[in-house]
Amino acid sequence: MKRVTWSAAALLAVGIAGCGGDNGSSAPGGGGLPVASAQTFVEAVIAPGGTAPSDPSTYIYQDALNMEVGQTVQFQLASYDATGKRTVLPTSGWRTSDALNVYGSLAENSGLFSGGPATTPSTYFVGVRYDDKDYYSAYQLKVRQATVTGRVVNSVTGSEIRGVIVEFYDATETLVGRVAQPFKGTFRASVPLNARKMQILSESVTSTYRRAFTFGGKAYRVGDPACTATIPLTLVTGVNAIGDLQVVPKTAAEPALDGCDF
């Protein structure tokens, strides 16, 4: 793989956000390039066997801050229209702030990233330039541990809610992991085996929703550390599917918080 790098200083100089993002919508490019909307993001798609699946409906989206050592993903530049339709923009020239490629290799033309055997000691960045604008995302490699998968959805419509952050705690209420709900698909959180409880970060839920969510038939208060949902299984190394966390919209009645210990 040909490797092209960005220095961390250069990336930080253009104001990189920790969860990735864009710095504006763009006008049509030359040669008939698709237009990048204002909702354009660098996203990671799980690439089993070193190649991305051919059918977009089968994509599994990976929070780039929750990747594990040895994992292979394909970074894509995805643009969303007003209806949520996802378009992968044609890109090349992918770059990383891991200048010496210590923690993995990045294919310049495809964005295919193969994680190495060592965990990242800090946050690194991957990015690409499209139609004269730079797009980027933070990433980290963690030790292989439990992978918790699930969804954060609207409790009425069942539709996935973008950008929600789920936090994980051990039995003593100590924070042990965090994952951002990607723009499509399930979240995948890399957490230690002693993770026992979950909560939704209040600031990540928009004002169209109540400060309440349901899980496993009980209701909890969003953002309340004394009102966390219990993970319904003993975690093992590998994938652990837990189901949906359902955030209650303001169009629905306020639920009784019967999951809280008060």
N, C-alpha and C positions, 0 to 999 in steps of 0.2 A: 504494500500500500504506500502511495506517495503521501507524505505528511507535510502539512503546512501549519504553521503556528501563529498565534497572536501572543504577544507578551501580556502578562496580567496587567501591567501598568497601562498599556494601550487600551485594553478592554475597559478597565475601570475609568479611564479618562472620558469615555463616552457615556458614562452613567449607567452601567449594567445593573439591572434589578436582580435580586436573589432568585426569583422564581422564573426568570426569563421574560421575554416580551418583545415589544417592537417600539420603534421610535417614530411612529406615524404611518398613515396610509400613503400609498404611492400612486403616481399617475401611470398610465399605460406605458410599458417599456417598448424599446425597439424590437423589430422582428416578430411582432405579434405576441409578446409575452403576456400571460394572464396578469390582471391587475391585482396587486396586494391590497386587501381591504385594511381598514383600521384595526380589525381584529385578526392580526397575523402573528403567529407564534412559532418559535422553534420547539418542536415536540419530539419525544423519544418513543419509538415503536419497538416492542420486543421483537427480536429477530432470531427465532429458533434456528439452530443449525447454521447461523451466520448469514442468513438472508431474510429479508422482510417477506411476510406472506403476500401473495399476489392479489388476494381479494381484500379490499379495504374493510369489508364488513366483518372480517375476522381479526382485525388489528387488536392487539392488546397494548394499551397505552401505559407507559412507565413514567412515574415521577422521576425526573433525572437526578434529584437529590436523594433518591432512595435506591439507586442502583447498587448491586453487590459485586464483589470481586469475581472476575471471570465471566460476567454477563455481557452478552452482545445485544446491542440495540442499533436501530437506524434512526439518526436524527433527520427530521423532515421539517421543511418550512411550510406550515399549514395556514391557509387563509379561510376565514369563516365569513359567510354572508349574513344578512339579517335574519334568515331562516335557520341558521346554524349549519348550513351545508358546508362541508369541509372540502377544500381543494388543495392538493399538494402542488406547490409551485416548483417549477424546474430549476434546480440549483446545482452549482458546483463551486469549488473553492472553499470548502468547509475548513475551518481553522479551530485551534484549541490553544488555551493559555498554558497547557502542559507542554512547555517548549521542548523538553527533552523526551517526551513521550514515555515518561516513567510509569504512568498508571494506565496506559492503554494506547491503542493505535486508532487513528481516525482516517478513513478513506476520503481524500479530497473531493472526489467526484460524486460519491454516493451518500456521504454522511454516515456510512456504516462504522460503528465504534465497537471495538473489541476490548473489553476491560481486562487489565492485567491481574496479577495475583496479590497486589498490595493495595491496602486501603489508602484513600487520599487523606493527607493530614489536614487539608483545608479545602475550601471551595474552589473549583476550577470552572472554566467557562468554555463553551463551544459556540461558534457563530458562523454566519454566512452573510454575504452581501448580495442583495437582489434589487435590481432596478435602482441602483445608486443609494440604497439604504442598508444599514447594518441591523441584523437581527441576531439575538443571542439568548443563551440559557445557561444557568448555573448547573453544575453537576457534581456529584460526589460518589465515591465507591465505598461501601461499607463491607464489613466482614459478613460472610454468608450466615444468615440466621433465619428466623421465621419470616415468611412473606405472608402478610395478611391482605386478603383481597375482599373488596366489597364495593358498594356504591353509596353515594349520597344523593337522594332523590326527593322530589316534591311529593309529599304524602298524599296529595289528591290526584295528581296527574301521573305520577310514577316517572316523570322525566328527570334526567340527571341534572344536577345543579352544578354549574361551572364554578371552579375556584375555591370550593369549600375545603378547609383544612381540618383534618382529623388528628387528634392527639391521643397518645397511648401512655398509660401509667402502669406501674407495678402495684403490688398489693399495699404498699405504704403511700400511695398517691404521688410517687415520684415520677416525673415525666421521663419516659424512656424512648419515645419515638414520635415522629410527626410526618404526615404525608399530605400533599395537596391533591385534591380531586382534579384530575386532568380535564381537558376540554371535551373529551369523549371517552366512553368506556369506564371500566372499573378502576378504583384506586389500587395501588400495590404498595404496601408499607413494609419496609424492612425494619423489624423490631426484635428485641431479645426475647428468648423463650419465656422469660418471667413477666411479660406484659399481661396484664389481667383486666384492665378497664379502658374505656374509650370516652372521649368527650369531643365536642365540636368547638373549634375556636370561634368565639362570638363575633370577632371583627371580620371574619371571612363570610358571614351570612348577610345578605343584603336586607334592606329595610322592608322588602315585600314579604318577609317571613317573620313568624313569631319566634320568640326566644325559646322554642320547644322543638324536640324531635322525639320520634318513637323508634324503638328497637326491641325486637323480640316480644311485642305485645304490650310493652310498658312505655310510659312517657317520661322524658327527662328534660331538665332545663339547660338550654344551650349556654355554654361558657361557665357553668357552675361546678367548681371542683369538688363540691360535696354531693353532686348528683351525677355520677358517672355511670355509664352502662357497662355491664360485665361482659367480657368476651366469652361466648358460650361454648368454648372448647379449650382443651389443653393444647397449647401451641407446639408444633413440631418443626424441625428444620425442613424447609420446603414451603409449598403453598397451603395456606389455611383460609378457606372461604367462609366468610361470616354473614353474608347477606347484605340487606339494605339498611342504612340509617335514613329515616324519613323525616325531613324537616317540614314543619307545619306552616303552610302559607297563611297570610292574614285573612284570606277568603274563607278559611275553615275555623271552626270553633276552637277556643283555647282548651287543650286537653288537661285532664287532671294529672298532675305529676306523680303518678303512682310508682315510678321507678326510683324516686329519691328516698333517702333514708331519713326522712323527717315527717 
